[in-house]
Amino acid sequence: MRSGELKGVGSYTIPVLSGGKWGYIDTMGKEVIPFSFDNAYSFSEGMAQVEIINDGVVSERHINKNGEFIGEEVIRSNIPYIGEKDIGNGRIIKFSFTLNTHGDKKTISDYLIEIKKGNSFQETKGFNKINIEPDGSFSDGSTFSGIVKEGMVDCVFDSNGEQINCTAVPVK
């Protein structure tokens, strides 16, 4: 029997963490599904959700009691982006947000936009979730818009009637 952390011991096939990976054992302690998952949940109605994480991207799948993938894969990424630009007159715009992917749907969330002059903040705006259109464009309707491209996000801010173009890149 592998030593590790037990999760959901009421089920016949039990998720166990060992060596930094999750797998499944039976109630006798025998490995029945290899330890290859970054997260694993208890079985219910003959299936369990598992997660595999690669470069900040989470692949959510369901498996059967034989360890075979069933149903659709759901991709979820929570990648932080950051950008900064000197916009003149001693002002710097700094912005950060998270690009999320869940299946075919993409959103931007957890925004922080700061316009600094010297050591003080002129303006700080936080946004909730903004949907990204199929063509990659997004907008909060007034202050912030842009387009998601491969590996970066081109953003346009409208601060006091002036447009400010910036590029954000993923933080690794």
N, C-alpha and C positions, 0 to 999 in steps of 0.2 A: 504494500500500500504506500502511495506517495503521501508525504506529509504536506499539509497545506491548510488553507482556510476553507471551511465548508460553507456552502450557501444553499439554503432551501432544503434542509435535510429530510423534509417530509416526502419528497418525491423519490421514485425508484432509481432514476438516473440523477446523480447529484453533481452540480458544478463545483469544481475545486480549483483553487489557485495554487500553482506549483511552478517554481522557477520563473516567475514573472508572467506566465501564460495560464489561461483558463482552459480546462478540459472537463471531462465528465467521468465519474466512476459509478459503479453500481453499489448497492448497499453492502457488498462483501469487500469493497475496497479495490476491485479490479477496474483498471482503465478500460472504458468502453468507447470513448471518443477522445482522440488525441488532444494534448495540451497545446493548442495552436491559436487560441483566441485572446484578444486583448480585453474582452469582457464577455461574460456568459451569464445567462439568466436561467432560472428554473424552468423545467418542462411544464406545459399546461396543454391539455388536449392533444398530446402527442408531438408537440413541437416546442422549441425554445429559441429565443432571440440570442444571437451572438454578434459581436462587433470585432472588426479588424481595422486597426488604425495604421495609416501610412502617410507620412508627411502632413499631419494635421487633418487628413481626410478620413472620416469614419464611414466604413461600409457596414451597414446593418443588414443582417440576413436572418432567416429562420432555418433551423435544421430539424431533421427528424431524429428518432432515437438511434439511427444508424450513422448519424453525423453527416448525412447528405443535405445539401442546400435545397430548400423548397421555397417557392414563391419568388417575388421580385426582390431585387437588391435595392436598398435605399442608400444613397450617398449623401452624407451630411458633412459639410466642411465648415469650420469656424476659423477662418484665416484672418488674423489681424493685419490691417494695412495702415501705413502712416505716410504723411507727406508734409513738406514745409516749403514755403516760398517767401522770399523778401518781396514785399509789394510796394516798396518805396516809402519815403517820408518816415523812415525809422520804424516802419510797421512790418511785422512778419506774421503770416498766416500759418498756423499749425493745425493739422487735422488728423484724426484717426477714426477708424471704424472697423467693423467686422463684416467680411463677405461670407454669407451662408449659402450653402447649396443643399437642398433637400429634394432628391429626385430631379424633376425638371424645373422645379421652382427655385428661384434665387432671390435673396433679399440682402439688404444692407442694414445693419443694426449697430447699436452701441456707439453712436456718433459723438464726437467731441470736436468742436471747431472753435479755435481760439485766435483772435487777432490781438497781437501784442504790440505795444509801443514802449520801447525801453524795457523796463522790468514789470510794467503793469499790463493787465488785460483790459483791452477796450471792449471786447465782446466775447462772450462764451455762449455757445448754443449746443444743446444736446437734443438729439432726435431719437425717436423710437425706431420702428421698422419701416423700411421703404422697399416696395417690390421692384424687382428688376424686370423689365419687359423682355420678351423673347429676342429682340434685336440688341439687347445689352444696355439699353438706356434706362435711366432712372431720374426721378426728381421728387423733392419734397413739396413742390408746388410754389415755392417762393424764393428760398435762399440758396438751395443746393441742388445741382443736377450734374449729370455726367454720363459716361459710358464705360462699361466693363469690357476690357480687352484682355487678351491672353497675357497673364503675368503682371498686369497693372490696371489701374483705374484712372482715366482722365476725368477730372472734376472741374466744374465751373461754379464759382461762388459769386453771388451778387450781394455785395456789401455796400450799402448806401448808394445804390444806383450804378456801381462800377462792377464790371465783370473781372474776375480773377481766375485765370486758368492754372491748374496745378496737376501734377501727376502723383498718384499714391502707389507705393509698391508694397508687396507682402513683407511682413516681419518674420524672420525665421529664427 
